[in-house]
Amino acid sequence: MTNGSNRGFGTQPVEDAVVAAPGHDDAMPPDLLDLLEKTILARGAADFSAFLAACAAQGIDNNRIVDHFIPAAARTAGVQWCEDGLSFVDVTVAVARLQGLLHRLSPGDDSPFDICASAVLLVAPEGTDHTLGAEVLAEQLRRHGIYVRRVLQATPDIVVHELRRDPLDAVFVSAGQGAPLEKIRRLVQAARTVGPNGPCVVIGGGVLEDNPDITELTGADIATSDMAAALKACGIAIPAKDRPRAAARA
């Protein structure tokens, strides 16, 4: 079994989305969350048919699954890993299955860069084991009509290249608990090199749990797990409502 003592070596079980929708008890009926967790941990092939059918029967659409169920199931897997209830391989398989479900529920396409009102560079530091949190965030931002450019194994040079390639409004760094702060600081520094009017830099994810002073340590503008707060801090306006998406077919 892999245990929590390995967290400092970059083997994070999962990142929370850098900025995620706030959780509500009524958003996730316990029986459905339990069904999803059993599905991603099942031996053999994972079949989401029963879970998706149950969600559809209760009027739960794709947005709620992406915003609430997928992050909650990932967190549960991470907690079980830390408590030696799951091996790192078990968690990796579970997270990969959640990523597959996310891709199934999300169109995964961007509106063209030149017609979006705002554009974000979303990065996960080089060496990140699991990028589910960043992928959930990308879907949430796209749903708000924001252009998202993802780099899931980001280095400082890549950040500089992407920011010089196009004028982007913000850099969102999604990092899991235990992620090396020096890597994050270098990404922030890279974003600062593009000029005095460079993009706003946001840090979020599980790394915030152990580093309440992370903005001072890295030079980021804001550290938060609240999407509305992050976008507001960056001066990015969002519409009042998401684009609706019906539940996926079972």
C-alpha positions as protocol buffer text, in pm:
chain_id: "A"
residue {
  index: 1
  type: MET
  ca { x: 0 y: 0 z: 0 }
}
residue {
  index: 2
  type: THR
  ca { x: 111 y: 353 z: -72 }
}
residue {
  index: 3
  type: ASN
  ca { x: 66 y: 582 z: 225 }
}
residue {
  index: 4
  type: GLY
  ca { x: 34 y: 951 z: 297 }
}
residue {
  index: 5
  type: SER
  ca { x: 402 y: 986 z: 384 }
}
residue {
  index: 6
  type: ASN
  ca { x: 480 y: 988 z: 13 }
}
residue {
  index: 7
  type: ARG
  ca { x: 283 y: 1303 z: -57 }
}
residue {
  index: 8
  type: GLY
  ca { x: 594 y: 1521 z: -43 }
}
residue {
  index: 9
  type: PHE
  ca { x: 747 y: 1333 z: -336 }
}
residue {
  index: 10
  type: GLY
  ca { x: 491 y: 1446 z: -591 }
}
residue {
  index: 11
  type: THR
  ca { x: 258 y: 1147 z: -574 }
}
residue {
  index: 12
  type: GLN
  ca { x: -57 y: 1348 z: -505 }
}
residue {
  index: 13
  type: PRO
  ca { x: -366 y: 1127 z: -535 }
}
residue {
  index: 14
  type: VAL
  ca { x: -575 y: 1400 z: -692 }
}
residue {
  index: 15
  type: GLU
  ca { x: -600 y: 1774 z: -720 }
}
residue {
  index: 16
  type: ASP
  ca { x: -918 y: 1958 z: -637 }
}
residue {
  index: 17
  type: ALA
  ca { x: -1021 y: 2187 z: -916 }
}
residue {
  index: 18
  type: VAL
  ca { x: -830 y: 2512 z: -888 }
}
residue {
  index: 19
  type: VAL
  ca { x: -1160 y: 2691 z: -853 }
}
residue {
  index: 20
  type: ALA
  ca { x: -1462 y: 2471 z: -814 }
}
residue {
  index: 21
  type: ALA
  ca { x: -1831 y: 2518 z: -766 }
}
residue {
  index: 22
  type: PRO
  ca { x: -1925 y: 2536 z: -399 }
}
residue {
  index: 23
  type: GLY
  ca { x: -2062 y: 2216 z: -255 }
}
residue {
  index: 24
  type: HIS
  ca { x: -2423 y: 2183 z: -142 }
}
residue {
  index: 25
  type: ASP
  ca { x: -2569 y: 1887 z: 40 }
}
residue {
  index: 26
  type: ASP
  ca { x: -2872 y: 1877 z: -187 }
}
residue {
  index: 27
  type: ALA
  ca { x: -2651 y: 1876 z: -497 }
}
residue {
  index: 28
  type: MET
  ca { x: -2526 y: 1524 z: -427 }
}
residue {
  index: 29
  type: PRO
  ca { x: -2775 y: 1270 z: -296 }
}
residue {
  index: 30
  type: PRO
  ca { x: -2561 y: 1030 z: -86 }
}
residue {
  index: 31
  type: ASP
  ca { x: -2688 y: 721 z: -263 }
}
residue {
  index: 32
  type: LEU
  ca { x: -2577 y: 855 z: -602 }
}
residue {
  index: 33
  type: LEU
  ca { x: -2236 y: 962 z: -475 }
}
residue {
  index: 34
  type: ASP
  ca { x: -2191 y: 618 z: -319 }
}
residue {
  index: 35
  type: LEU
  ca { x: -2285 y: 456 z: -651 }
}
residue {
  index: 36
  type: LEU
  ca { x: -2030 y: 666 z: -838 }
}
residue {
  index: 37
  type: GLU
  ca { x: -1756 y: 583 z: -588 }
}
residue {
  index: 38
  type: LYS
  ca { x: -1832 y: 211 z: -614 }
}
residue {
  index: 39
  type: THR
  ca { x: -1825 y: 236 z: -993 }
}
residue {
  index: 40
  type: ILE
  ca { x: -1481 y: 397 z: -1014 }
}
residue {
  index: 41
  type: LEU
  ca { x: -1338 y: 144 z: -768 }
}
residue {
  index: 42
  type: ALA
  ca { x: -1501 y: -162 z: -924 }
}
residue {
  index: 43
  type: ARG
  ca { x: -1286 y: -453 z: -1038 }
}
residue {
  index: 44
  type: GLY
  ca { x: -1294 y: -505 z: -1411 }
}
residue {
  index: 45
  type: ALA
  ca { x: -1439 y: -250 z: -1652 }
}
residue {
  index: 46
  type: ALA
  ca { x: -1622 y: 49 z: -1505 }
}
residue {
  index: 47
  type: ASP
  ca { x: -1982 y: 83 z: -1626 }
}
residue {
  index: 48
  type: PHE
  ca { x: -2139 y: 423 z: -1554 }
}
residue {
  index: 49
  type: SER
  ca { x: -2478 y: 328 z: -1700 }
}
residue {
  index: 50
  type: ALA
  ca { x: -2652 y: 278 z: -1366 }
}
residue {
  index: 51
  type: PHE
  ca { x: -2510 y: 600 z: -1222 }
}
residue {
  index: 52
  type: LEU
  ca { x: -2605 y: 812 z: -1524 }
}
residue {
  index: 53
  type: ALA
  ca { x: -2952 y: 657 z: -1541 }
}
residue {
  index: 54
  type: ALA
  ca { x: -3008 y: 731 z: -1171 }
}
residue {
  index: 55
  type: CYS
  ca { x: -2891 y: 1089 z: -1218 }
}
residue {
  index: 56
  type: ALA
  ca { x: -3125 y: 1138 z: -1513 }
}
residue {
  index: 57
  type: ALA
  ca { x: -3416 y: 995 z: -1311 }
}
residue {
  index: 58
  type: GLN
  ca { x: -3351 y: 1252 z: -1037 }
}
residue {
  index: 59
  type: GLY
  ca { x: -3312 y: 1542 z: -1279 }
}
residue {
  index: 60
  type: ILE
  ca { x: -2939 y: 1583 z: -1222 }
}
residue {
  index: 61
  type: ASP
  ca { x: -2773 y: 1726 z: -1533 }
}
residue {
  index: 62
  type: ASN
  ca { x: -2415 y: 1705 z: -1655 }
}
residue {
  index: 63
  type: ASN
  ca { x: -2313 y: 2033 z: -1494 }
}
residue {
  index: 64
  type: ARG
  ca { x: -2397 y: 1905 z: -1146 }
}
residue {
  index: 65
  type: ILE
  ca { x: -2214 y: 1580 z: -1211 }
}
residue {
  index: 66
  type: VAL
  ca { x: -1903 y: 1767 z: -1327 }
}
residue {
  index: 67
  type: ASP
  ca { x: -1912 y: 2036 z: -1057 }
}
residue {
  index: 68
  type: HIS
  ca { x: -2007 y: 1823 z: -757 }
}
residue {
  index: 69
  type: PHE
  ca { x: -1997 y: 1447 z: -805 }
}
residue {
  index: 70
  type: ILE
  ca { x: -1666 y: 1410 z: -989 }
}
residue {
  index: 71
  type: PRO
  ca { x: -1461 y: 1628 z: -750 }
}
residue {
  index: 72
  type: ALA
  ca { x: -1626 y: 1465 z: -445 }
}
residue {
  index: 73
  type: ALA
  ca { x: -1552 y: 1113 z: -569 }
}
residue {
  index: 74
  type: ALA
  ca { x: -1191 y: 1212 z: -641 }
}
residue {
  index: 75
  type: ARG
  ca { x: -1152 y: 1356 z: -292 }
}
residue {
  index: 76
  type: THR
  ca { x: -1291 y: 1038 z: -138 }
}
residue {
  index: 77
  type: ALA
  ca { x: -1039 y: 829 z: -332 }
}
residue {
  index: 78
  type: GLY
  ca { x: -761 y: 1059 z: -216 }
}
residue {
  index: 79
  type: VAL
  ca { x: -868 y: 1031 z: 148 }
}
residue {
  index: 80
  type: GLN
  ca { x: -876 y: 653 z: 125 }
}
residue {
  index: 81
  type: TRP
  ca { x: -524 y: 657 z: -23 }
}
residue {
  index: 82
  type: CYS
  ca { x: -396 y: 871 z: 264 }
}
residue {
  index: 83
  type: GLU
  ca { x: -558 y: 631 z: 512 }
}
residue {
  index: 84
  type: ASP
  ca { x: -404 y: 327 z: 339 }
}
residue {
  index: 85
  type: GLY
  ca { x: -743 y: 212 z: 219 }
}
residue {
  index: 86
  type: LEU
  ca { x: -633 y: 224 z: -146 }
}
residue {
  index: 87
  type: SER
  ca { x: -302 y: 183 z: -326 }
}
residue {
  index: 88
  type: PHE
  ca { x: -167 y: 455 z: -552 }
}
residue {
  index: 89
  type: VAL
  ca { x: -250 y: 231 z: -849 }
}
residue {
  index: 90
  type: ASP
  ca { x: -611 y: 199 z: -729 }
}
residue {
  index: 91
  type: VAL
  ca { x: -641 y: 577 z: -703 }
}
residue {
  index: 92
  type: THR
  ca { x: -480 y: 628 z: -1042 }
}
residue {
  index: 93
  type: VAL
  ca { x: -733 y: 393 z: -1203 }
}
residue {
  index: 94
  type: ALA
  ca { x: -1022 y: 562 z: -1020 }
}
residue {
  index: 95
  type: VAL
  ca { x: -910 y: 910 z: -1130 }
}
residue {
  index: 96
  type: ALA
  ca { x: -862 y: 792 z: -1488 }
}
residue {
  index: 97
  type: ARG
  ca { x: -1218 y: 662 z: -1485 }
}
residue {
  index: 98
  type: LEU
  ca { x: -1345 y: 996 z: -1355 }
}
residue {
  index: 99
  type: GLN
  ca { x: -1154 y: 1169 z: -1633 }
}
residue {
  index: 100
  type: GLY
  ca { x: -1322 y: 939 z: -1882 }
}
residue {
  index: 101
  type: LEU
  ca { x: -1662 y: 1028 z: -1736 }
}
residue {
  index: 102
  type: LEU
  ca { x: -1576 y: 1398 z: -1751 }
}
residue {
  index: 103
  type: HIS
  ca { x: -1484 y: 1371 z: -2119 }
}
residue {
  index: 104
  type: ARG
  ca { x: -1805 y: 1180 z: -2185 }
}
residue {
  index: 105
  type: LEU
  ca { x: -2016 y: 1454 z: -2028 }
}
residue {
  index: 106
  type: SER
  ca { x: -1829 y: 1751 z: -2172 }
}
residue {
  index: 107
  type: PRO
  ca { x: -1801 y: 1858 z: -2535 }
}
residue {
  index: 108
  type: GLY
  ca { x: -1434 y: 1944 z: -2481 }
}
residue {
  index: 109
  type: ASP
  ca { x: -1425 y: 2205 z: -2755 }
}
residue {
  index: 110
  type: ASP
  ca { x: -1337 y: 2572 z: -2724 }
}
residue {
  index: 111
  type: SER
  ca { x: -1501 y: 2865 z: -2891 }
}
residue {
  index: 112
  type: PRO
  ca { x: -1247 y: 3030 z: -3120 }
}
residue {
  index: 113
  type: PHE
  ca { x: -996 y: 3247 z: -2932 }
}
residue {
  index: 114
  type: ASP
  ca { x: -1082 y: 3562 z: -3126 }
}
residue {
  index: 115
  type: ILE
  ca { x: -1454 y: 3560 z: -3043 }
}
residue {
  index: 116
  type: CYS
  ca { x: -1427 y: 3498 z: -2667 }
}
residue {
  index: 117
  type: ALA
  ca { x: -1443 y: 3797 z: -2435 }
}
residue {
  index: 118
  type: SER
  ca { x: -1181 y: 3648 z: -2202 }
}
residue {
  index: 119
  type: ALA
  ca { x: -900 y: 3395 z: -2227 }
}
residue {
  index: 120
  type: VAL
  ca { x: -719 y: 3194 z: -1958 }
}
residue {
  index: 121
  type: LEU
  ca { x: -401 y: 2989 z: -1951 }
}
residue {
  index: 122
  type: LEU
  ca { x: -464 y: 2692 z: -1724 }
}
residue {
  index: 123
  type: VAL
  ca { x: -154 y: 2506 z: -1609 }
}
residue {
  index: 124
  type: ALA
  ca { x: -59 y: 2217 z: -1385 }
}
residue {
  index: 125
  type: PRO
  ca { x: 307 y: 2213 z: -1276 }
}
residue {
  index: 126
  type: GLU
  ca { x: 548 y: 1975 z: -1444 }
}
residue {
  index: 127
  type: GLY
  ca { x: 555 y: 1644 z: -1259 }
}
residue {
  index: 128
  type: THR
  ca { x: 188 y: 1653 z: -1159 }
}
residue {
  index: 129
  type: ASP
  ca { x: 60 y: 1295 z: -1138 }
}
residue {
  index: 130
  type: HIS
  ca { x: -312 y: 1357 z: -1177 }
}
residue {
  index: 131
  type: THR
  ca { x: -470 y: 1644 z: -1365 }
}
residue {
  index: 132
  type: LEU
  ca { x: -840 y: 1579 z: -1306 }
}
residue {
  index: 133
  type: GLY
  ca { x: -877 y: 1901 z: -1107 }
}
residue {
  index: 134
  type: ALA
  ca { x: -742 y: 2109 z: -1393 }
}
residue {
  index: 135
  type: GLU
  ca { x: -968 y: 1932 z: -1642 }
}
residue {
  index: 136
  type: VAL
  ca { x: -1277 y: 1995 z: -1429 }
}
residue {
  index: 137
  type: LEU
  ca { x: -1184 y: 2361 z: -1405 }
}
residue {
  index: 138
  type: ALA
  ca { x: -1133 y: 2384 z: -1780 }
}
residue {
  index: 139
  type: GLU
  ca { x: -1484 y: 2254 z: -1834 }
}
residue {
  index: 140
  type: GLN
  ca { x: -1629 y: 2503 z: -1583 }
}
residue {
  index: 141
  type: LEU
  ca { x: -1452 y: 2797 z: -1745 }
}
residue {
  index: 142
  type: ARG
  ca { x: -1554 y: 2694 z: -2097 }
}
residue {
  index: 143
  type: ARG
  ca { x: -1912 y: 2669 z: -1978 }
}
residue {
  index: 144
  type: HIS
  ca { x: -1889 y: 3040 z: -1894 }
}
residue {
  index: 145
  type: GLY
  ca { x: -1776 y: 3120 z: -2248 }
}
residue {
  index: 146
  type: ILE
  ca { x: -1410 y: 3167 z: -2150 }
}
residue {
  index: 147
  type: TYR
  ca { x: -1140 y: 3048 z: -2386 }
}
residue {
  index: 148
  type: VAL
  ca { x: -911 y: 2800 z: -2206 }
}
residue {
  index: 149
  type: ARG
  ca { x: -564 y: 2698 z: -2314 }
}
residue {
  index: 150
  type: ARG
  ca { x: -441 y: 2403 z: -2106 }
}
residue {
  index: 151
  type: VAL
  ca { x: -84 y: 2298 z: -2033 }
}
residue {
  index: 152
  type: LEU
  ca { x: -91 y: 2001 z: -1798 }
}
residue {
  index: 153
  type: GLN
  ca { x: 286 y: 1959 z: -1753 }
}
residue {
  index: 154
  type: ALA
  ca { x: 389 y: 2323 z: -1746 }
}
residue {
  index: 155
  type: THR
  ca { x: 740 y: 2461 z: -1721 }
}
residue {
  index: 156
  type: PRO
  ca { x: 834 y: 2830 z: -1691 }
}
residue {
  index: 157
  type: ASP
  ca { x: 952 y: 2838 z: -2053 }
}
residue {
  index: 158
  type: ILE
  ca { x: 618 y: 2703 z: -2173 }
}
residue {
  index: 159
  type: VAL
  ca { x: 427 y: 2964 z: -1970 }
}
residue {
  index: 160
  type: VAL
  ca { x: 635 y: 3245 z: -2123 }
}
residue {
  index: 161
  type: HIS
  ca { x: 584 y: 3102 z: -2474 }
}
residue {
  index: 162
  type: GLU
  ca { x: 206 y: 3076 z: -2434 }
}
residue {
  index: 163
  type: LEU
  ca { x: 171 y: 3428 z: -2290 }
}
residue {
  index: 164
  type: ARG
  ca { x: 378 y: 3581 z: -2570 }
}
residue {
  index: 165
  type: ARG
  ca { x: 181 y: 3387 z: -2827 }
}
residue {
  index: 166
  type: ASP
  ca { x: -153 y: 3550 z: -2739 }
}
residue {
  index: 167
  type: PRO
  ca { x: -277 y: 3816 z: -2495 }
}
residue {
  index: 168
  type: LEU
  ca { x: -435 y: 3615 z: -2212 }
}
residue {
  index: 169
  type: ASP
  ca { x: -626 y: 3762 z: -1919 }
}
residue {
  index: 170
  type: ALA
  ca { x: -519 y: 3522 z: -1645 }
}
residue {
  index: 171
  type: VAL
  ca { x: -300 y: 3229 z: -1555 }
}
residue {
  index: 172
  type: PHE
  ca { x: -465 y: 2967 z: -1334 }
}
residue {
  index: 173
  type: VAL
  ca { x: -225 y: 2727 z: -1162 }
}
residue {
  index: 174
  type: SER
  ca { x: -391 y: 2405 z: -1047 }
}
residue {
  index: 175
  type: ALA
  ca { x: -174 y: 2219 z: -797 }
}
residue {
  index: 176
  type: GLY
  ca { x: -244 y: 1923 z: -572 }
}
residue {
  index: 177
  type: GLN
  ca { x: -169 y: 1889 z: -205 }
}
residue {
  index: 178
  type: GLY
  ca { x: 203 y: 1837 z: -158 }
}
residue {
  index: 179
  type: ALA
  ca { x: 300 y: 2006 z: -484 }
}
residue {
  index: 180
  type: PRO
  ca { x: 647 y: 2170 z: -457 }
}
residue {
  index: 181
  type: LEU
  ca { x: 606 y: 2541 z: -391 }
}
residue {
  index: 182
  type: GLU
  ca { x: 927 y: 2620 z: -575 }
}
residue {
  index: 183
  type: LYS
  ca { x: 781 y: 2486 z: -899 }
}
residue {
  index: 184
  type: ILE
  ca { x: 470 y: 2697 z: -850 }
}
residue {
  index: 185
  type: ARG
  ca { x: 677 y: 3007 z: -767 }
}
residue {
  index: 186
  type: ARG
  ca { x: 876 y: 2966 z: -1088 }
}
residue {
  index: 187
  type: LEU
  ca { x: 556 y: 2944 z: -1293 }
}
residue {
  index: 188
  type: VAL
  ca { x: 431 y: 3264 z: -1130 }
}
residue {
  index: 189
  type: GLN
  ca { x: 763 y: 3436 z: -1196 }
}
residue {
  index: 190
  type: ALA
  ca { x: 748 y: 3327 z: -1559 }
}
residue {
  index: 191
  type: ALA
  ca { x: 406 y: 3486 z: -1597 }
}
residue {
  index: 192
  type: ARG
  ca { x: 548 y: 3811 z: -1459 }
}
residue {
  index: 193
  type: THR
  ca { x: 818 y: 3833 z: -1726 }
}
residue {
  index: 194
  type: VAL
  ca { x: 579 y: 3919 z: -2010 }
}
residue {
  index: 195
  type: GLY
  ca { x: 556 y: 4283 z: -1902 }
}
residue {
  index: 196
  type: PRO
  ca { x: 411 y: 4522 z: -1644 }
}
residue {
  index: 197
  type: ASN
  ca { x: 57 y: 4463 z: -1769 }
}
residue {
  index: 198
  type: GLY
  ca { x: 81 y: 4085 z: -1758 }
}
residue {
  index: 199
  type: PRO
  ca { x: -206 y: 3854 z: -1666 }
}
residue {
  index: 200
  type: CYS
  ca { x: -352 y: 3800 z: -1322 }
}
residue {
  index: 201
  type: VAL
  ca { x: -215 y: 3482 z: -1162 }
}
residue {
  index: 202
  type: VAL
  ca { x: -440 y: 3254 z: -954 }
}
residue {
  index: 203
  type: ILE
  ca { x: -337 y: 2948 z: -754 }
}
residue {
  index: 204
  type: GLY
  ca { x: -585 y: 2686 z: -644 }
}
residue {
  index: 205
  type: GLY
  ca { x: -629 y: 2320 z: -567 }
}
residue {
  index: 206
  type: GLY
  ca { x: -529 y: 2094 z: -283 }
}
residue {
  index: 207
  type: VAL
  ca { x: -202 y: 2284 z: -235 }
}
residue {
  index: 208
  type: LEU
  ca { x: -397 y: 2557 z: -56 }
}
residue {
  index: 209
  type: GLU
  ca { x: -479 y: 2325 z: 234 }
}
residue {
  index: 210
  type: ASP
  ca { x: -122 y: 2325 z: 365 }
}
residue {
  index: 211
  type: ASN
  ca { x: -15 y: 2671 z: 252 }
}
residue {
  index: 212
  type: PRO
  ca { x: -248 y: 2950 z: 367 }
}
residue {
  index: 213
  type: ASP
  ca { x: 24 y: 3208 z: 288 }
}
residue {
  index: 214
  type: ILE
  ca { x: 90 y: 3076 z: -62 }
}
residue {
  index: 215
  type: THR
  ca { x: 41 y: 3414 z: -230 }
}
residue {
  index: 216
  type: GLU
  ca { x: 327 y: 3560 z: -28 }
}
residue {
  index: 217
  type: LEU
  ca { x: 544 y: 3254 z: -91 }
}
residue {
  index: 218
  type: THR
  ca { x: 489 y: 3247 z: -468 }
}
residue {
  index: 219
  type: GLY
  ca { x: 396 y: 3602 z: -569 }
}
residue {
  index: 220
  type: ALA
  ca { x: 55 y: 3505 z: -707 }
}
residue {
  index: 221
  type: ASP
  ca { x: -226 y: 3761 z: -708 }
}
residue {
  index: 222
  type: ILE
  ca { x: -484 y: 3540 z: -541 }
}
residue {
  index: 223
  type: ALA
  ca { x: -522 y: 3190 z: -398 }
}
residue {
  index: 224
  type: THR
  ca { x: -875 y: 3059 z: -388 }
}
residue {
  index: 225
  type: SER
  ca { x: -1102 y: 2763 z: -455 }
}
residue {
  index: 226
  type: ASP
  ca { x: -1394 y: 2989 z: -545 }
}
residue {
  index: 227
  type: MET
  ca { x: -1436 y: 3036 z: -917 }
}
residue {
  index: 228
  type: ALA
  ca { x: -1640 y: 3355 z: -896 }
}
residue {
  index: 229
  type: ALA
  ca { x: -1387 y: 3514 z: -659 }
}
residue {
  index: 230
  type: ALA
  ca { x: -1096 y: 3418 z: -884 }
}
residue {
  index: 231
  type: LEU
  ca { x: -1257 y: 3555 z: -1197 }
}
residue {
  index: 232
  type: LYS
  ca { x: -1362 y: 3876 z: -1020 }
}
residue {
  index: 233
  type: ALA
  ca { x: -1007 y: 3929 z: -890 }
}
residue {
  index: 234
  type: CYS
  ca { x: -883 y: 3896 z: -1247 }
}
residue {
  index: 235
  type: GLY
  ca { x: -1142 y: 4136 z: -1383 }
}
residue {
  index: 236
  type: ILE
  ca { x: -1313 y: 3866 z: -1586 }
}
residue {
  index: 237
  type: ALA
  ca { x: -1691 y: 3902 z: -1613 }
}
residue {
  index: 238
  type: ILE
  ca { x: -1908 y: 3592 z: -1634 }
}
residue {
  index: 239
  type: PRO
  ca { x: -2274 y: 3556 z: -1734 }
}
residue {
  index: 240
  type: ALA
  ca { x: -2539 y: 3503 z: -1471 }
}
residue {
  index: 241
  type: LYS
  ca { x: -2619 y: 3151 z: -1586 }
}
residue {
  index: 242
  type: ASP
  ca { x: -2426 y: 2854 z: -1726 }
}
residue {
  index: 243
  type: ARG
  ca { x: -2502 y: 2709 z: -2063 }
}
residue {
  index: 244
  type: PRO
  ca { x: -2736 y: 2421 z: -1977 }
}
residue {
  index: 245
  type: ARG
  ca { x: -2643 y: 2065 z: -2066 }
}
residue {
  index: 246
  type: ALA
  ca { x: -2876 y: 1771 z: -2040 }
}
residue {
  index: 247
  type: ALA
  ca { x: -2774 y: 1452 z: -1865 }
}
residue {
  index: 248
  type: ALA
  ca { x: -2579 y: 1209 z: -2078 }
}
residue {
  index: 249
  type: ARG
  ca { x: -2743 y: 897 z: -2203 }
}
residue {
  index: 250
  type: ALA
  ca { x: -2675 y: 592 z: -1992 }
}
